[in-house]
Amino acid sequence: MLFDFDGLPREKRAKLLLSTVVPRPIAWVVTRDEAGRVNAAPFSFFNVMGSNPPTLALGIARRPAGLKDTAANIKATGEFVVNLVPHRLAEAMNLTSFDAESGVDEIAAAGLTAQPSHRVAPPRIGESPVAMECKVMTLIEQESGHTIVLGEVLAMHLAEEAVMDVERCYIDTPALDLIGRMHGGGWYSRTTERFDMPRPAGINRYG
Ligand SMILES: Cc1cc2nc3c(=O)[nH]c(=O)nc-3n(C[C@H](O)[C@H](O)[C@H](O)COP(=O)(O)O)c2cc1C
């Protein structure tokens, strides 16, 4: 069945995209406003786009009343921290998605700990096993008010137990137990079911 997106209402386009492009990793984004107040919220319009420079992308929708705090803070300060979400923190992540008043610290509200960052002002979430300190490369402001953020990763924090070999940067990915966003109201996936398939011979790691 073909769905031509021309003339399709926004909600239907969203349904088609969000129920097929799955699982989406979740960026648990921490920002600060210009007064230094901390904000956290999850975003599944998220992925890594390249490694040279290390680039990631976020998609932040606009509320009828204006920009979400995350978009407003990123625009104002140019800095943010992307934390990843393990299964054990799924409920805490979900708690931080409520539409809190600007200036409410969702990290504290969810019982989590803010840890200082190394290169940027917004803190990271101490309980998360992976945190990436980022600065804005490009902001794309779409007509609908949607903000696409391209960010450069300046530094990464990893839980000690997930680092198998520091020199070679071997990471115990399964141990991170990260979750992904699926379809509909509240479906998520775990990364516990996997299979291994080596690339065909003769293809190098960039091919
Ligand atoms: C798992 C999950 C993924 C989400 N992904 C997005 C997203 O990609 N873009 C978006 O605009 N909102 C997304 N949201 C909703 C925001 O988290 C929510 O609007 C939040 O209140 C924004 O907070 P802020 O105003 O503090 O930035 C998501 C929520 C959840 C629970």
PDBQT file of the ligand as one rigid body, heavy atoms in Angstrom, charges set to zero:
ROOT
HETATM    1  C1  LIG A 301      10.782   8.128  24.984  1.00  0.00    +0.000 C 
HETATM    2  C2  LIG A 301      10.379   9.518  24.608  1.00  0.00    +0.000 A 
HETATM    3  C3  LIG A 301      10.853  10.066  23.434  1.00  0.00    +0.000 A 
HETATM    4  C4  LIG A 301      10.518  11.382  23.073  1.00  0.00    +0.000 A 
HETATM    5  N1  LIG A 301      11.007  11.877  21.911  1.00  0.00    +0.000 NA
HETATM    6  C5  LIG A 301      10.732  13.151  21.555  1.00  0.00    +0.000 A 
HETATM    7  C6  LIG A 301      11.301  13.701  20.372  1.00  0.00    +0.000 A 
HETATM    8  O1  LIG A 301      12.071  13.055  19.655  1.00  0.00    +0.000 OA
HETATM    9  N2  LIG A 301      11.012  14.999  20.071  1.00  0.00    +0.000 N 
HETATM   10  C7  LIG A 301      10.198  15.758  20.867  1.00  0.00    +0.000 A 
HETATM   11  O2  LIG A 301       9.962  16.927  20.566  1.00  0.00    +0.000 OA
HETATM   12  N3  LIG A 301       9.664  15.260  22.003  1.00  0.00    +0.000 NA
HETATM   13  C8  LIG A 301       9.920  13.988  22.377  1.00  0.00    +0.000 A 
HETATM   14  N4  LIG A 301       9.408  13.478  23.541  1.00  0.00    +0.000 N 
HETATM   15  C9  LIG A 301       8.599  14.352  24.410  1.00  0.00    +0.000 C 
HETATM   16  C10 LIG A 301       9.505  15.269  25.287  1.00  0.00    +0.000 C 
HETATM   17  O3  LIG A 301      10.341  14.490  26.118  1.00  0.00    +0.000 OA
HETATM   18  C11 LIG A 301       8.589  16.146  26.151  1.00  0.00    +0.000 C 
HETATM   19  O4  LIG A 301       7.876  17.031  25.318  1.00  0.00    +0.000 OA
HETATM   20  C12 LIG A 301       9.330  16.918  27.227  1.00  0.00    +0.000 C 
HETATM   21  O5  LIG A 301       8.388  17.472  28.125  1.00  0.00    +0.000 OA
HETATM   22  C13 LIG A 301      10.176  18.070  26.673  1.00  0.00    +0.000 C 
HETATM   23  O6  LIG A 301      10.736  18.709  27.777  1.00  0.00    +0.000 OA
HETATM   24  P1  LIG A 301      11.381  20.156  27.793  1.00  0.00    +0.000 P 
HETATM   25  O7  LIG A 301      10.281  21.171  27.558  1.00  0.00    +0.000 OA
HETATM   26  O8  LIG A 301      11.961  20.205  29.170  1.00  0.00    +0.000 OA
HETATM   27  O9  LIG A 301      12.411  20.199  26.701  1.00  0.00    +0.000 OA
HETATM   28  C14 LIG A 301       9.676  12.151  23.916  1.00  0.00    +0.000 A 
HETATM   29  C15 LIG A 301       9.192  11.596  25.106  1.00  0.00    +0.000 A 
HETATM   30  C16 LIG A 301       9.530  10.294  25.453  1.00  0.00    +0.000 A 
HETATM   31  C17 LIG A 301       9.016   9.685  26.725  1.00  0.00    +0.000 C 
ENDROOT
TORSDOF 0
